[in-house]
Amino acid sequence: MTPDQALTELRLGLETALMIGLPLLLTVLFIGVIVGVVQAATQVNEPTIAFVAKAIALAFVLAAGGSWLLGRLVDFASALIQRIPQLVS
């Protein structure tokens, strides 16, 4: 394996991790900001409200897009396994 091949595989892995994690992280960030603004406006500073809201939003995103996220991960893993003979030689 040449350094170029190693960097290419690393880049593909990082892109896949970003594509899988980004929708989840953005959802939690967005919900956290909204709940934080509402809590600041109402002066209700209860950490469980933010946690429950984030957990519900995360569960919704996973239910809605979980198959797509898992499909991306499976596609990457199977392509990587298929490329192993070219990487080793």
C-alpha positions in Angstrom: 0.0 0.0 0.0 1.4 3.3 -1.0 1.0 6.5 1.0 -1.4 7.8 -1.6 -3.6 4.8 -1.3 -3.6 5.0 2.5 -4.5 8.7 2.4 -7.3 8.0 -0.1 -8.8 5.2 2.2 -8.5 7.5 5.2 -10.2 10.3 3.3 -13.0 8.0 2.3 -13.4 6.7 5.9 -13.6 10.3 7.2 -16.1 11.3 4.6 -18.3 8.4 5.5 -18.0 9.1 9.2 -19.0 12.8 8.5 -21.9 11.8 6.3 -23.2 9.4 9.0 -22.6 11.7 12.0 -23.5 15.1 10.5 -27.3 14.7 10.4 -27.4 13.5 14.0 -25.0 16.2 15.3 -26.8 19.0 13.5 -30.1 17.8 14.9 -28.9 17.8 18.4 -27.2 21.2 17.9 -30.3 22.8 16.5 -32.6 21.4 19.2 -30.1 22.4 21.9 -30.1 26.0 20.6 -33.8 26.2 20.4 -34.4 24.8 23.8 -31.7 27.0 25.2 -33.3 30.1 23.8 -36.7 29.1 25.1 -35.3 28.3 28.5 -33.5 31.7 28.6 -36.6 33.5 27.6 -38.8 31.8 30.2 -36.0 31.6 32.8 -36.7 27.9 33.3 -33.2 26.3 33.6 -33.9 22.6 33.8 -31.3 20.4 32.2 -33.7 17.4 31.7 -35.9 19.4 29.4 -33.0 19.9 27.0 -31.9 16.2 27.3 -35.4 14.9 26.6 -35.9 17.2 23.7 -32.6 16.2 22.2 -33.2 12.5 22.8 -36.6 12.6 21.1 -35.3 14.5 18.1 -32.4 12.1 17.8 -34.7 9.1 17.9 -36.9 10.8 15.2 -33.9 11.4 12.9 -32.7 7.9 13.4 -36.1 6.5 12.7 -36.5 8.7 9.6 -33.0 8.3 8.1 -31.5 5.3 9.9 -31.8 3.0 6.9 -30.0 5.6 4.7 -27.2 6.0 7.3 -26.8 2.3 7.7 -26.8 1.8 3.9 -24.0 4.4 3.5 -22.0 2.5 6.2 -22.6 -0.9 4.6 -21.7 0.4 1.2 -18.4 1.8 2.5 -17.6 -1.3 4.3 -18.3 -3.6 1.4 -16.4 -1.4 -1.0 -13.4 -1.4 1.4 -13.5 -5.2 1.7 -13.6 -5.5 -2.1 -10.6 -3.2 -2.4 -8.4 -5.2 0.0 -6.7 -7.3 -2.7 -5.7 -4.2 -4.7 -4.4 -2.5 -1.5 -2.3 -5.4 -0.4 -0.6 -6.0 -3.7 
